[in-house]
Amino acid sequence: CRDAHATSAVCTPSRYSILTGRYNWRSALKQGVTWGYSGPLLEPERMTVASFLKQHGYRTGGVGKWHLGWQWAKNGPTDEDVDFSQPIGRGPTSVGFDYYFGIAASLDMAPYVYVENDRPTAQPNRTIEARDGKEMWREGPIAPDFAHADVLPTFAQKAIGFIDECAQGDEPFFLYFPLAAPHTPILPSPQFQGKSGTNEYGDFCLQVDDVVGQIMAALDRHGL
């Protein structure tokens, strides 16, 4: 690509612009990014590319890192007092996505739970300690079905599943696929370790390339 643009050097403002078509400075966030427990940055009733396409007959899906905030159900006074048994509010399915599977923020930000549509897929049952270095993540609650190293392959599987399902129908579809990689933690799967000829980060980038290739192959398989 020789004609690429970003409205900000970090991801949350860029995500806001990609989904809304608005300059990111028009949002409430003027610097930095949201966190795993942050409230929703997208304004109520704000049109997104997903809601626009849904209005025009598209089936819309999102798989990956949301990182635009949503409303966790609370069971206490602090942001971290989350009732994971309850649905989230003002998340992807509230702004035009028929289907969503992903995580609240970056993979190095708690809480470490998958959310499918508007509900966590499992409730955290322990606290994972922080890690430093290339495998850095912050301390926080983690669900029993969640492992940091499995997130990238899981996202690929869910995205391909959405494509396969939509390809069986006649309606057009839209997939928003924001990856959590190659952001920290840098966790290449075993089959990619040592394959880039550079370092762990190079191996992780190689795996990201492979995931994109899997998505393209799924589209080709259905003649899309």
DAWO-V515416 format. One record per helix or strand. SS is the DSSP state (H for helix, E for strand). FROM is the first residue (numbers start at 1). TO is the last residue. If there is no record, write none. Layout:
ss->[SS	SS]
from->[FROM	FROM]
to->[TO	TO]
This chain:
ss->[H	H	H	E	E	E	E	E	H	E	E	E	E	E	E	H	E	E	H	E	H	H]
from->[11	24	49	59	71	74	82	89	92	99	112	115	119	124	131	133	137	140	148	173	190	200]
to->[20	26	55	65	71	74	82	89	94	103	112	116	120	128	131	135	137	143	167	176	192	221]
